[in-house]
Amino acid sequence: MQQYSTRHILSALRNDRGGQLLIYKLEEVDFNNGSVLTVSPSEEAIFVKNGCIVQAFPNGRYELVTENFPFLGHLRYLLSGGISTFHCSIYFVSLQQSPELLWGTSMMMRDPIQKINTKVFIRGGYRIRVENGAKLLLSLLGMGVRNVAFEDIRQYFGIQFNQNIISILSETLSRNNEEILTACTKLGQLSQQVFPKLVNIVSEHGLILENFSISGMEIAEDDPNRFILEQAYAKMREKELLNKDYSTIKNMDIQTNASKNEGFGNMAGAATLFNSANSNFTQKTDGQMDGKNDGFEKLKQLKAMQEAGLITEKEYEDYKNEILKQFVK
């Protein structure tokens, strides 16, 4: 008597995992001639034999017989109970939009304005949707794919995706010719500039990029080049607050250091500060302000020094009186 295989032969082919996965591989690999394939509206079914895609089925219900689908004849596997059976792997690919997938990376670039190398951390999110399931599956088959969650896309394509973001973002920032600190406040605008260039990259894998966003971009706090630059800006600002009178700043530094030494009397310190504040008052040249206006400027400087704690209230009053005496001479 002829012996037939007793192994289970599938007759109803469907995705019993719903929309939980981006790609779901059916556990069984054998099915009967006349089996029914059911493909939901949000997916497509793809038959694969020996690493090659044989057929893709869109949404619908299909009775799989060789009369309707001649390719099945090439998949014939064995006879079971007198019934022809076929052998191949079947993948169901979800066509639904993914949840938001987060991304993040860092890059080194030269600030277009400051001309210094700067380390920048960037992050954001995106959503994808499958446009061509066969194309996506071919991209993943070489990686030993079986079941793929939406989040796994970051693992499979994350490095390539981030590399392209870095390349496109660096090019965009250089073309915009803006300081990186300024660009950090224009994330929406940057996202719109980067988005269309990423569309073509994901389409190579059969995917549609539904949206893309940059939610954060910061300069590394420990960036040594930025630290030096910020120190320089702080010094420039200090000069601006004191009317850019560098000699005044230097004399204040001398006064501060000298006042810490024993034997440095208050009157000597006051004389130094007063000479610094009043040095330009009596040295006028053509084109300078007249004496009164010059005196007003010095009074404003002295007031700023007093409010900053560089001179005492009494010292401020003494200097002010000396300057005011100039107006009644």
KETIVEX-832882 format. One record per atom (N, C-alpha, C, O): x, y negated, z negated. Coordinates in steps of 0.02 Angstrom, whole numbers, plus 32768, in hexadecimal, padded with zeros to 4 digits. Example, Ala and Ser with C-alpha at 12.3 -4.5 7.8 and 13.67 -1.06 7.14 Angstrom:
BEGIN
8294811C7E7A
826780E17E7A
829480A57E7A
82C880A67E59
828280707E9E
82AC80357E9B
82857FFE7E76
829E7FC77E6E
***
This chain:
BEGIN
802B803C8000
800080008000
802D7FC18000
80607FBE7FDE
80177F908028
803D7F51802B
80377F2B7FEA
80007F217FD0
806F7F147FD0
80717EED7F92
80737EA27FA2
809C7E8C7FCB
80487E7C7F83
80467E347F8D
80607E107F4F
805D7E2A7F17
807A7DD57F5A
80947DAD7F22
805B7D9B7EF3
80247D8A7F09
80687D9E7EB2
80367D8C7E80
80417D457E65
801E7D2F7E38
80737D237E82
80807CDF7E69
80467CB27E78
80207CBD7EA8
803E7C7F7E4F
80067C507E57
800E7C277E96
80437C097EA1
7FDB7C257EBF
7FDA7BFD7EFB
7FA77BC67EF3
7F6C7BD47EE6
7FBC7B877EFA
7F907B4E7EEE
7F607B447F28
7F737B4D7F62
7F237B337F19
7EF17B277F4E
7ED47AE17F4A
7EB37ACB7F7A
7EDE7ABE7F12
7EC67A797F0B
7F017A4D7EFA
7F207A557EC6
7F107A1F7F27
7F4B79F57F1F
7F3579AE7F0D
7F15798C7F35
7F4779987ED1
7F3479557EBB
7F65793D7E87
7F8979647E68
7F6678FB7E7D
7F9078DD7E4A
7F6978DC7E09
7F3A78B67E01
7F7F79067DDA
7F5B79097D99
7F7B78DC7D65
7F6B78E07D2A
7FA978B07D7B
7FC878817D4D
7FAD783A7D55
7FC5780C7D35
7F7B78337D81
7F5D77F17D8B
7F9077BF7DA4
7FBB77CF7DCC
7F8A77817D8B
7FB8774C7DA0
7FEF773F7D6E
800B77087D6C
800077727D45
803277687D11
807977637D2D
80A477437D0E
808477827D67
80C777847D83
80C877637DC8
809677627DEC
810277487DD9
810C772D7E1C
811177677E4E
80F377637E84
8136779B7E3D
813C77D67E67
813278147E3C
8152781B7E07
810578407E51
80F7787E7E2C
810178B97E5A
80E178BD7E8F
812D78E87E47
813879257E6E
810C795D7E54
810F796E7E19
80E379797E80
80B779B07E6C
80E279EB7E56
811179FE7E78
80CF7A087E1D
80F77A3F7E01
80FA7A7A7E31
812F7A967E3E
80C07A8F7E4C
80BD7AC77E79
80D87AB57EBD
80D17A7C7ED4
80F67AE57EDE
81137AD97F20
80F37B047F56
81047AFD7F91
80C47B307F44
80A37B5B7F74
80597B4D7F75
803B7B407F41
803B7B507FB0
7FF37B467FB5
7FD77B707FEE
7FFB7B83801C
7F967B7E7FE9
7F757BAA801A
7F637B84805A
7F597B48805A
7F607BAA8090
7F407B9080CC
7EF77B8480BC
7ED57BB180A5
7EE07B4780C8
7E9B7B3580B6
7E967B108074
7E5F7B00805E
7ECF7B038053
7ECD7ADC8015
7EB57A968023
7EB97A7D805B
7E9B7A767FEE
7E807A327FF5
7EAF7A017FD2
7EC07A087F97
7EC479CE7FF8
7EEF79997FDD
7EC3795B7FD2
7EA279437FFF
7EC479417F95
7E9F79057F84
7ECF78CD7F72
7EF878D37F44
7ECA78967F97
7EF7785D7F8C
7ECB78217F79
7E9F780E7F9F
7ED778047F3F
7EAE77CD7F27
7EBF778D7F4C
7EF277897F6D
7E93775A7F48
7E9F771B7F6C
7EDF76F67F58
7EF876CE7F7F
7EF977037F1C
7F3376DE7F04
7F7477057F0D
7FA676F67EEB
7F7577377F3A
7FB2775E7F42
7FB5777B7F88
7F8777757FB0
7FED779B7F97
7FF577C47FD3
801B78037FC1
804378027F92
800F78397FE6
803078797FDA
806378858011
8055787A804C
809E789D7FFE
80D478A8802E
80EE78F08026
810279057FF0
80EF7914805E
810879598060
815279568072
8166793680A3
817D797A804A
81C5797A8055
81DD79C38059
81CB79EB802E
820579D2808C
82227A158094
826C7A0D809F
828279EC80CE
82947A2D8073
82DD7A2B8078
82F879E4807D
832679D680A4
82DC79B78055
82F479738053
82DD7947808B
82F1790D808F
82B2796180B7
8298793A80EF
824D792F80E7
8229795D80D3
823678F380F7
81EE78E580F3
81CC79028130
81DE78F38169
819A792C8123
8176794E8159
81377929816D
8129792281A8
81127911813A
80D378EF8149
80BF78C4810E
80CC78D580D4
80A0788B811C
8085785E80E8
803A785880F2
80227850812A
8014785D80BB
7FCC785A80BE
7FB4781D8096
7FC37817805B
7F8E77F080B6
7F7177B88092
7F3377CE806C
7F2378098069
7F10779E804F
7ED377AB8029
7EA277D68051
7E9677C8808C
7E87780B8031
7E5578358053
7E54787C8037
7E79788D8009
7E2878A58055
7E2278EC8042
7E3179168080
7E12790C80B5
7E5F7945807A
7E77796A80B4
7E7479B580A6
7E8A79CD8072
7E5779DB80D6
7E5A7A2480D4
7E977A3980FE
7E987A2E813A
7EC77A5680DD
7F077A6480FD
7F067AA88120
7F117ADC8101
7EF87AA68160
7EFA7AE28189
7F247AD281C7
7F297A9981DC
7F427B0681E3
7F707AFC821B
7F4D7ADF8258
7F6D7ABE8281
7F0A7AEB825E
7EE67AD08297
7EE57A838294
7EE97A6282C8
7EDF7A688258
7EDC7A208250
7F217A008249
7F2C79C7825F
7F4F7A25822B
7F927A0B821F
7FC67A3D8236
7FDE7A66820E
7FD87A3C8276
80067A6D8292
80497A71826D
806A7AA4826F
805E7A3B824D
809F7A3C822B
80A17A7181F5
80D77A8781E2
80667A8681DC
80657AB981A7
80837AFA81BD
809E7B208195
807E7B0781FF
809A7B468218
80E47B4B820B
80FE7B828203
81077B138209
814F7B1281FD
815F7B1B81B4
81997B2681A1
812B7B178189
81377B1D8141
81227B618126
81227B6D80EA
810E7B8F8154
80F57BD0813E
81297BF28112
81647BF58122
81117C0D80DB
813D7C2980A8
81357C7580A1
81667C9A80A6
80F77C8C8095
80EB7CD4808B
80A07CE28094
80787CB580A1
80907D21808D
804A7D36808C
80397D4C8045
805C7D758028
80037D32802A
7FEE7D457FE7
7FA57D5B7FEB
7F787D327FF7
7F9A7D9B7FDF
7F557DB47FE3
7F397DAD8028
7EFC7DA68031
7F657DAF805A
7F4E7DA8809F
7F437D6080B5
7F2D7D5480ED
7F527D318088
7F487CE98097
7F8B7CC980A5
7FBB7CD2807F
7F8F7CA280DC
7FCD7C7E80EB
7FD97C4980B6
7FAB7C2780A1
80187C4280A0
802A7C0E8070
80637BE4808B
80887BF980B9
806A7BA9806E
809D7B7A8086
80C77B62804B
80B07B618012
81037B4F8059
81327B3D8024
81537AF98034
81757AF28066
81487AC98009
816A7A88800D
815D7A637FCC
81337A767FA4
81827A2B7FC2
81767A007F89
814579C97F9C
814879AF7FD4
811A79B77F6E
80E879837F7B
80F1794C7F47
80F079597F0B
80F9790F7F60
810278D57F34
80C678A67F3D
80B078997F75
80AD788E7F05
8079785A7F07
809A78177EF5
80BA78127EC0
809277E57F20
80B177A47F15
807A77707F07
804D77687F2F
807F774F7ECE
804E771C7EBB
805776DE7EE5
808F76C87EF2
802076C17EFB
802176837F22
800B76477EF8
800176117F13
800376527EB7
7FED761C7E8B
802875EC7E7C
806275FF7E80
801675B07E6B
804975807E56
806575957E13
804175AB7DE6
80A6758E7E0B
80C875A27DCE
80B975707D96
80A675377DA4
80C275857D57
80C375527D21
810175277D2A
812C75367D54
810774F27D02
814274C77D09
818074ED7CF5
8184750A7CBE
81B274ED7D20
81F2750D7D13
822574D77D02
822E74A77D27
824574DE7CC9
827474AB7CB1
82BA74B87CCE
82CE74F17CD8
82DE74827CDA
832374877CF2
834D74557CCD
833474247CB1
838E74617CCC
83BB74327CAC
840374417CC1
8415747A7CCC
842B740D7CC6
847074167CDA
849773D77CC7
847B73A87CAD
84D773D87CD4
8502739D7CC9
852E73937D06
853873C17D2D
854873577D0D
857373497D47
85A373117D35
859672E97D09
85DB73107D59
860B72DA7D55
860772B17D95
860872CD7DCC
860172707D8F
85FF72457DCA
861E72027DBA
862271EE7D80
863571DF7DED
8652719D7DE5
861A71697DE7
85F471657E16
861771417DB2
85E4710D7DAF
85EE70DC7DE9
862570C07DF0
85BB70D27E13
85C370A77E4D
85D7705F7E3D
85F7703E7E66
85C570477E02
85D470027DEF
86126FFF7DC3
863F6FD77DD0
861570287D8F
864D70247D60
868B70487D79
86C1703D7D5E
868370737DAC
86BC70967DCB
86E270C47D9A
871E70CE7DA1
86BE70E07D6A
86DD710F7D3C
86B871517D40
867C71537D4B
86DD71897D37
86BE71CB7D35
869271D07CF7
86A671BE7CC0
865671EA7D01
862571EC7CCB
860372307CC9
85EE72497CFE
85FD724E7C8F
85D8728D7C87
8590727E7C77
858172587C48
8562729B7C9F
851B728D7C98
84F572CE7C8D
850072FF7CB1
84C772CF7C5C
849B73077C50
845772F67C6F
843B72C07C63
843B73247C96
83FA73197CB5
83CE73567CAB
83E6738E7CA6
838C734A7CA8
835D73817C9E
831A736D7CBD
830E73337CCD
82EF739F7CC4
82AD73917CE1
828573D17CEA
829274037CC8
825573CF7D18
822A74097D24
8212740A7D6C
821673D77D8F
81F774427D81
81DC74487DC4
81A974827DC6
81A874AC7D9A
818074827DF9
815074B87E05
815974D07E4C
816374A97E7B
815475137E54
815B75307E97
811D755B7EA7
80F7756E7E7B
811675697EE7
80E175977EFE
80FE75BE7F39
812475A37F61
80EA75FE7F3E
810376287F74
80DD76197FB4
809F761A7FB6
810276097FE8
80E475FE802A
80EB763C8057
80BF764C807E
8124765E8050
8132769A8078
814D76D0804A
818976D0803A
812176FE8035
813577328006
816B775F8021
819877737FFB
816877708061
819B779C807F
81DF777B807D
8211779C806E
81E2773B808B
82217716808A
823F77138044
827B771C803B
821477078012
822B77057FCD
8244774A7FB8
8279774F7F98
821F777E7FCA
823177C27FB6
827477D67FD5
829D77F67FB3
828077C38013
82C177D28033
82FA77B0800E
833177CC8009
82ED77737FF4
832177507FCE
833277737F8E
836A776D7F74
830177987F72
830977B67F30
831A78007F31
8334781B7F00
830D78237F68
8317786B7F6A
835F787F7F5C
836C78B17F3B
838E78577F75
83D478677F69
83E9785F7F21
841F78757F0E
83BE78417EF7
83CD78387EB0
83AD786F7E86
83AC786A7E48
839378A37EA7
837378D97E82
833378C67E61
832278DE7E2B
830D78997E82
82D078807E64
829C78B77E5B
829778E57E84
827778B27E26
823E78E07E1B
820178B57E0A
81D978A67E36
81FB78A27DCC
81C678737DB8
81E6782F7DA9
8218782C7D84
81CA77FB7DC4
81E777B87DBC
81B377897D9D
817D777F7DBA
81C3776D7D64
8198773A7D46
81A976F67D65
81DE76EE7D83
817B76C67D5E
818876847D7A
81C976667D5C
81EF76477D80
81D476717D1C
820F76567CFB
824F76737D17
828476537D14
824B76B07D33
828776D07D4E
82A376AB7D8B
82DD76B47D9C
827976837DAB
8292765D7DE5
82CD76327DD1
82FB76277DF8
82CC76187D94
830475EF7D7C
834476177D79
837A75FD7D86
833E76587D68
837976837D65
839376937DAB
83CF76927DB7
836576A37DD8
837976B77E1B
8395767E7E44
83C576867E69
837576437E3E
8388760B7E69
83A375CF7E41
83B1759B7E5F
83A875D67DFE
83BA759D7DD4
83FC757C7DE5
8400753F7DEA
843075A57DEF
847275897DFD
847175627E3F
8489752A7E43
845475827E72
845075607EB3
842675217EAF
843774ED7ECC
83EF75257E8A
83C274EC7E82
83E674B27E60
83E374797E77
840874C17E29
842C748C7E04
8465746E7E2D
847174327E2A
848874987E52
84BF747F7E7B
84A5744D7EAE
84C474197EBB
846C745B7ECB
844F742E7EFD
843573EF7EDC
843B73B97EF9
841973F47EA0
840373B87E7C
843F738A7E6F
843B734E7E79
847673A77E58
84B373807E4A
84CB735C7E89
84D973217E89
84CE73827EC0
84E673667EFF
84B9732D7F17
84D172F87F2A
8477733A7F17
844873087F30
844672CB7F02
844372927F1A
844772D77EC1
8443729F7E91
848272747E95
847D72377E92
84BD72927E9B
84FB726C7EA1
84F972407EE0
850B72057EDE
84E3725E7F16
84DE72397F55
84AD71FF7F4F
84B971C87F67
8473720D7F2F
843F71DA7F27
845771A07EFC
844C71667F0D
847771AF7EC3
848F717B7E96
84C571507EB8
84C671137EAF
84F0716F7EDF
852471497F02
8505711C7F37
851A70E37F3F
84D471367F5A
84B3710F7F8F
848C70D47F72
848A709E7F8F
846D70DF7F38
844670A97F18
847470727EFD
845E703A7EF2
84B570837EF3
84E670527EDB
84CF70307E9B
84D16FF27E94
84BA70597E6B
84A570407E29
84D0705F7DF3
84E870987DFA
84D9703B7DBD
84FA70577D83
84D270927D69
849570917D6B
84F470C57D50
84D171007D37
84A170EF7CFF
846A710A7CFC
84B470C17CD3
848770AD7C9C
844770907CB8
841170997C9A
844B706C7CEF
840E70507D0E
83E470887D2C
83A770887D27
840670B77D4D
83E270F07D6C
83BD71197D38
838971367D48
83D7711D7CFB
83B771447CC6
837271297CB4
834A714D7C95
836370EB7CC7
832270CE7CB8
82F270D37CF3
82BA70BB7CEF
830870F47D29
82DE70F87D66
82D571417D7A
82DF71537DB4
82C2716B7D4A
82BD71B37D57
828771C47D89
829071F17DB2
824F71A17D86
821971AE7DB6
822F71A07DFD
822071C77E2A
825271697E07
826A71577E4A
829E718A7E62
829D719D7E9D
82CB719F7E36
82FD71D17E49
82DC72137E5B
82F072347E8B
82A972277E34
828672667E43
826972667E89
826D72977EAD
824B722D7E9C
822D72287EDF
8262722B7F15
825472447F4C
829E72127F07
82D372147F39
82F1725A7F41
8305726E7F78
82F4727F7F0A
831272C27F0B
82E172F67F26
82F573257F49
82A272EF7F16
826E73227F25
826E73397F6E
827373767F79
826A730D7FA0
826473257FE5
82A1734D7FFC
829A73778029
82DB73417FE0
831773667FF5
831873AC7FD6
833573DA7FF3
82F873B57F9D
82F573F77F7E
82C074237FA0
82C474607F9F
828F74037FC0
825974287FE2
827774578015
826474928019
82A6743F803E
82C474688072
82ED74A28055
82F174D78074
830B7497801B
833574CA7FFC
830B75057FE4
831C753F7FF1
82D474F87FC1
82AA752F7FA8
828475517FE0
8272758C7FDA
8276752D8016
8251754B804D
82797583806E
825C75AF808E
82BC75818067
82E575B78082
82D675FA8061
82E6762E807D
82B775F88027
82A676358002
825B76438005
8242766C7FDE
823876228032
81F0762E8038
81C7760B8003
818D761F7FF8
81E275D87FE3
81C075B57FAD
81AD756E7FC2
81CD75507FED
817975547FA2
8165750E7FA9
817374EC7F66
815F75057F32
819574B47F69
81A1748C7F2C
8166745D7F24
815F742B7F47
813A746D7EF4
80FD74457EEA
810D74017ECB
80F173CE7EE0
813974007E9A
814E73BF7E7E
819173C87E5C
81A874007E4F
81B173907E4F
81F373907E30
81FA73507E08
81E6731A7E1E
821773557DCC
821F73197DA3
8261731B7D7E
827B73507D6B
827D72DF7D74
82B672D67D47
829B72B47D08
8285727B7D0B
829B72D87CD1
827D72BD7C94
82B0729C7C66
829D72787C37
82F072A97C72
8323728B7C47
836772897C69
837972B77C8D
838B72537C5D
83D0724D7C77
83F672217C47
83E671E67C3D
842B723E7C29
845172187BF6
849C72217C03
84B272557C1B
84C271EE7BF1
850A71F27BF3
852272147BB3
850972057B7D
855272417BBA
856C72657B80
858672347B4B
85AB72057B5B
8573723F7B0D
858672117AD7
85D272117ACB
85EE71DF7AB5
85F2724A7ADA
863A72507ACD
866472417B0B
869F72537B0C
864672227B3D
866C72127B7A
86A171DD7B69
868F71A57B58
86E271EE7B6E
871671BE7B5A
871971807B86
8727714A7B6E
870B71887BC6
870D714E7BF3
86D7711C7BE1
86E270DF7BE2
869C71357BD1
866571097BBD
867370E67B7B
866170AC7B72
8694710A7B4E
86A370EC7B0D
86D170AF7B15
86C6707C7AF6
870470B67B3F
8731707E7B4C
870C70447B6D
8717700A7B5C
86E070557B9C
86BA70217BBF
868C6FFC7B8F
86876FBE7B92
866A70207B63
863D70007B33
86636FD37B03
864A6F9F7AEF
86A06FE77AF0
86C96FBC7AC6
86D96F7B7AE9
86D86F457ACB
86EA6F807B29
86FA6F447B50
86BD6F157B55
86C36ED97B4E
86826F337B60
86456F0B7B63
86366EE97B20
86206EB07B1E
86436F0D7AEA
86376EF07AA8
86646EB37A9C
864F6E817A7F
86A16EB87AB3
86D06E807AAA
86BA6E447AD5
86BE6E0B7AC0
86A46E537B12
868B6E1E7B3E
864F6DFB7B1F
864A6DBE7B22
86236E227B01
85E76E057AE2
85FA6DDA7AA7
85DC6DA67A9A
862C6DF17A82
86436DCA7A48
865D6D867A5F
864F6D537A3F
86816D847A96
869B6D457AB1
86626D187AC8
86656CDB7ABF
862E6D367AE7
85F56D0E7AFE
85D16CED7AC4
85BD6CB37AC9
85C96D117A8D
85A56CF67A53
85CA6CBA7A35
85AB6C8F7A17
860A6CB87A3D
86326C807A24
86486C527A5C
867D6C347A5A
861E6C4D7A8F
86296C207AC7
86686C307AED
86886C057B0B
867A6C717AEC
86B46C8A7B12
86F56C667AFE
87236C607B27
86F86C4F7AC1
87346C2D7AA8
87636C627A8B
875F6C717A50
878F6C7D7AB4
87B96CB57A9F
87E86CA17A66
87F76CCA7A3A
88006C637A68
882E6C4E7A33
880C6C4E79EF
882B6C5C79BC
87CA6C3E79EF
87A56C3F79B1
87A16C867996
87A96C91795A
87956CB679C3
87906CFC79AE
87D26D147990
87D46D35795C
880A6D0279B2
884B6D18799A
885A6CF97956
88746D1C7929
884A6CB9794D
88576C99790D
882C6CB578D6
88416CB9789C
87EE6CC978E8
87C46CE978B6
87E26D2B78A1
87DF6D3C7866
87FE6D5178D0
881F6D9078BF
88596D847890
88626DA8785F
88826D4F789F
88BB6D3E7875
88A46D2B782F
88C06D4177FD
886E6D01782C
88536CEC77EC
883A6D2777C3
88476D2B7787
88176D5577E4
87FC6D8F77C0
88336DBA77A3
882F6DD07769
88676DC677CB
889F6DEF77B3
88C76DCC777C
88DA6DEA774A
88D36D8A7786
88FB6D657755
88D76D5E7713
88F76D5D76DE
88956D597715
88706D4E76D7
88746D8A76A9
88646D86766E
88886DC476C5
888E6E00769C
88CF6E027675
88D86E2A7648
88FE6DD47687
893F6DD27666
893C6DA47629
891D6D6F762B
895E6DB975F5
89616D8F75B8
89876D4F75C7
89B86D4F75EE
89726D1A75A9
89956CDB75B0
897C6CB075E9
89926C7775F1
894D6CCC7610
89326CA47646
88F86C7C762A
88C26C98761E
89016C3C7620
88CF6C1275FF
88956C02762C
889A6C047669
885D6BF2760C
88216BE07632
882D6BA3765D
88146B9F7695
88546B727643
885E6B35766A
88886B4376A8
887D6B2576DC
88BA6B7176A1
88E36B8176DC
88B86BA47710
88BE6B95774C
888D6BD376FA
88616BF67729
88316BC6774A
88226BCB7786
88186B967721
87E96B66773D
880B6B3A7771
87ED6B2A77A4
88486B287764
886D6AFD7793
88766B2277D5
886E6B04780A
88876B6277D1
88916B89780F
88526B8C7839
88536B807875
881A6B9C7818
87DB6BA1783B
87C56B5D7857
87AB6B59788F
87CF6B29782E
87BB6AE77846
87E56AD27882
87C96AB778B2
88256ADD7880
884F6ACC78B9
883A6AF078F7
883C6AD4792E
88266B3078EF
880F6B577929
87CF6B3A7945
87C76B337981
87A06B2B7917
875F6B13792D
87626ACE794B
873B6ABC7977
87936AA67933
87956A607947
87CC6A507979
87D56A16798B
87F26A84798F
882E6A7879B7
881E6A5679F9
88476A2E7A12
87E56A657A16
87D56A4A7A58
87B06A077A54
87A569E67A87
879D69F37A16
877469B77A10
879A69787A24
877E694C7A46
87D869737A10
87FF69367A1D
8829693B7A5C
884B690B7A6E
882669767A7E
884E69807ABB
882069827AF7
880F69B87B10
880C69487B0D
87DE69447B46
880569377B85
883969167B84
87EA69517BBC
880569417BFF
87CB692A7C2A
879169307C16
87DC690F7C66
87A768F97C94
877969347CA4
8791696B7CB1
873969297CA3
8708695D7CB4
86EE69817C77
86BD69A67C7D
870C69787C3A
86F269997BFF
86B769717BE3
86AB69387BF8
869369917BB5
865B696F7B95
867669357B6B
86B069357B58
864C69037B5D
866168CD7B33
866768E67AEB
8654691E7ADB
868268BB7ABF
869168CF7A7B
865568EA7A55
865B691B7A30
861B68CA7A5E
85E068E07A38
85CB69267A4D
85BE69517A23
85C769307A8F
85B269737AA6
85E369A97A91
85D069E07A7E
862569977A93
865769C77A7E
864E69D67A33
86556A107A1E
863F69A27A0D
863469AD79C6
85F869D979B8
85FB6A04798C
85C269CF79DE
858769FA79D7
85986A4379E4
85816A7079BF
85C16A507A17
85D46A957A27
85FB6AB479ED
85F16AED79DB
86296A8D79D1
86516AA7799A
86266AB5795C
86316AE57938
85F56A887951
85C76A947919
85A06AD57921
85956AF978F1
858B6AE37960
85676B21796C
85946B5D7961
857E6B917947
85D36B577976
86026B8E796B
860D6B9A7920
860C6BD37909
86166B6478FC
86216B6A78B4
85E56B8A7891
85EC6BB27863
85A86B7678A8
856C6B92788A
85696BDD7897
85576C03786A
857B6BF378D3
857B6C3A78E4
85AD6C5F78B9
85A06C9778A3
85E76C3F78AD
861B6C5E7883
86026C65783B
860E6C98781A
85DF6C317824
85C66C3477DF
85906C6977D7
858F6C8D77A5
85636C6F7809
852D6CA17805
85496CE8780B
852C6D1777F1
85826CEF782E
85A16D307835
85CC6D4377F8
85E76D7A77F5
85D16D1577C9
85F76D23778C
86426D197794
86686D2F7769
86576CF877CA
869E6CEC77D5
86B96CB177AE
86F46CAD779E
868C6C83779E
869F6C4C7772
86676C43773E
862F6C597749
86786C237706
86476C1A76D1
861B6BDD76E1
862A6BB7770F
85E66BD676BB
85B96B9D76C3
85DF6B5B76B5
85D76B2976D8
86096B5D7681
862F6B21766F
86606B0F76A7
86666AD476B9
86836B4276C2
86B26B3476F8
868E6B177734
86A66AE87754
86526B337743
862B6B19777B
861B6ACF7770
86216AA7779E
86056ABC7732
85F36A777723
86316A497729
862B6A117742
866B6A627712
86A86A3A7717
86B96A2C775F
86C869F37772
86B76A617789
86C86A5877D0
86966A2A77F2
86A869FF781A
86566A3477E2
86216A0B7800
862C69C177F0
86266997781C
863D69B377B1
8648696D779E
8683694F77C3
8681691577D7
86B8697677CC
86F2695D77F0
86E1694B7838
86F769187852
86B869777858
86A4696A789D
8677692E78A1
867F690478CD
864769287873
861968F07874
863C68AD786A
862568797882
867568AF7846
869B6871783C
86B46855787E
86BE68187885
86BE688178AF
86D7686B78F0
86A5683C7913
86B86811793A
866568457904
8632681E7926
862D67D6790B
861067AA792D
864967C978D0
8643678678B3
8684675F78B6
86896728789B
86B6677E78D7
86F6675B78DD
86F167257912
87216701791F
***
